[in-house]
């Protein structure tokens, strides 16, 4: 937690991340039950899940553009206020259609808040501390997801299913107030003019590897490391697609194929979240010392291996170890990916760059989840996990061949 003392404005931003993910974690187990009370069909539950990811996909890039034009602070405050209103309206909703619409609005608010906060955190710290700072960001991200389902279940059990939504809406409003009061808007960096010889050679080398024309004015106008930028975006898409193949069916597989109860399934995901939470900052420190690319590769090798180990687990305790292993792999790779990417973009354009990066991520998430569900239903139950491992290895190969660490982070 030394970072919080060294960079005092990190706390309000990390608290905002925590609140945002608290709402996400809180909604996941409760919202389908809430929708069922209104007579939601299985198809409507599917729309309820998809509307969040699609809306976040649509707003991510405009949110980054707005952050580059209006500053980082305003979009964060406005997004948190919108989040507060949407979460409160969940508790007042009386119709499935309303819930689907609100879920989409929640995705829009998240699409604005998440990329801009990560951009602002990157800009608050020097390059040597970026992996540690993003590790703190990831830690608060997972803390919200770990605590959210528990808080939601307790409040829903003690009161009504609507109360958790009011609770999270209140926290989002408090978070918006804290950010508005405590976070000082960071002046937008001046655009860099020209490309250094080091940057130019990096782009030319990567361009030959990728086989595309990196002289595109639009891409070169965004970053001097054009080919590394695209290589990391493609790698992010493949790796997220890989993970999403198994994400929507993992709990169902554990329940139906391995006979693990709903409580046991909840414990599996909670332990995975706790391991990720505890290991993220230490792994960020290691990444700052040994380099980001090796950590990305190592983390994704662990992730791909864990997908196959799920099939071989056979029961609760072995699967609990696999989920812990999986959480550890995520703690190794995720902060390094964000820290490496953020160093490719000048500060004056970082919001747009992070928006593009998150579009690749969100497309991978939506596509992977759809394909994984299809494979589970129309192929055989182990198919999504085998596909996850295979696609993950392809993603690792893309990182090895196309992703390089710039000699000088921007």
Residue, then its C-alpha position, 0 to 999 in steps of 0.5 A: x500500500x506504499x503506492x497509496x501514500x506516494x500517490x494520494x489521488x490513487x485511493x479515490x480512483x481505486x475506490x471508484x473501481x471497487x464500487x464499479x466492480x462491486x455493482x458488477x459482482x453484486x448484479x451477477x448472482x442476483x439479477x437473474x433471480x430478480x428477472x425470474x420474479x418478473x417472468x423472464x424467459x431463458x432467452x431474455x436472461x441471455x439478452x440481459x447478459x449480452x446487453x452489458x457487454x455490447x453497450x460497454x463495447x459501444x461506449x468505450x471508444x467515445x469515452x476515451x475520446x471524451x477523456x482526451x478532449x475534456x480531461x480525465x476527471x469529468x467523464x469519471x464523475x459523470x460515469x459514476x453518477x450515471x452508474x448510481x442512477x442506474x443501480x438505484x433504478x434496478x430496485x424500482x424496476x417492475x419489468x424484464x424489458x426495463x432490466x435489459x435496458x438498465x443493464x445496457x445503461x450500466x454497461x455504457x457507464x462502465x465503458x466510460x469509467x473503466x478505461x478512463x480510470x486506468x488511463x488516469x492511474x497510468x498518468x499519475x505514476x512514472x513508468x517504473x511504477x506502472x505495473x504496481x499501480x495497475x496491480x493495485x487497480x486490478x486488486x480493487x477490481x477483483x475485491x469488488x467482484x469477490x465481495x459483491x456477491x456476498x453483500x448482495x446475497x446478505x442484503x437480499x436475504x435480510x431485506x428484499x432483492x431490490x435493496x442491494x441495488x439501492x446500496x450499490x447506487x448509494x456507494x457509486x454516488x459517494x464515490x463520484x463525490x469523493x472523486x470530484x472533491x479529492x482528485x485534481x484534474x491532470x493537465x492533458x499532455x501536449x501532443x508529441x511531435x515527430x518520432x524518435x529514431x528508436x520509435x521509428x525502428x521499432x515500428x518498422x521492425x514490427x511492421x515487417x513482422x506483421x505484414x501490414x502497412x504501418x504507415x497509416x496516418x491514423x495509426x501513426x498519428x496515435x502512437x509511434x509504436x504502431x505495429x506493437x500497438x496492433x500486435x498487443x490489441x490482436x493478442x488481447x482479443x485472442x487471449x480474452x476470446x480464449x478465456x471467454x470460451x470457458x467463462x460462461x460454462x465453467x460453473x455449469x460444468x462444475x455443477x452438472x458434470x462434477x456434481x458440485x453444489x451451487x454453494x461449492x461453485x460459489x466457493x470456487x469462484x471466491x477462492x479464485x478471486x481471493x488468489x488473484x486479489x492477493x497476488x496481483x500487486x506482488x506480481x506487478x512489482x515483479x513485472x516492473x523488475x523483470x519486464x512485462x512481456x515475460x509475465x504476460x507469456x507466463x500468466x497465459x501459459x498458466x491460464x491455458x494449462x488450467x483450462x485443461x486441468x478443469x477437465x481432469x479435476x474430477x471433483x471439488x478439491x482438485x478443481x479448487x486447486x485449479x481455480x487457485x492456479x487460474x487466479x494466480x495466472x491472471x494476477x501475473x498477466x493482466x497488470x502487465x498487459x495494461x501497463x505495457x500497452x499504456x506505455x505505447x501511447x502519448x499522454x494526449x492520446x492515451x484515452x483514445x488508445x485505451x478505448x481502442x484496446x478495450x474494444x478489442x477486449x470487449x469484442x473478444x469477450x462477447x464473441x468468446x462467450x457466444x462460441x463457448x456456450x454454443x460448443x457446450x450445448x451442441x458439441x460436448x461438455x469439455x469442448x469449450x475448455x479444450x478450445x480455450x487451451x488451444x486458442x490461448x496457445x495461439x494468443x501466446x504465440x502472437x505475444x511472442x512474435x508480435x509484441x515487444x517492449x519499447x525501449x522508452x515508455x511514453 
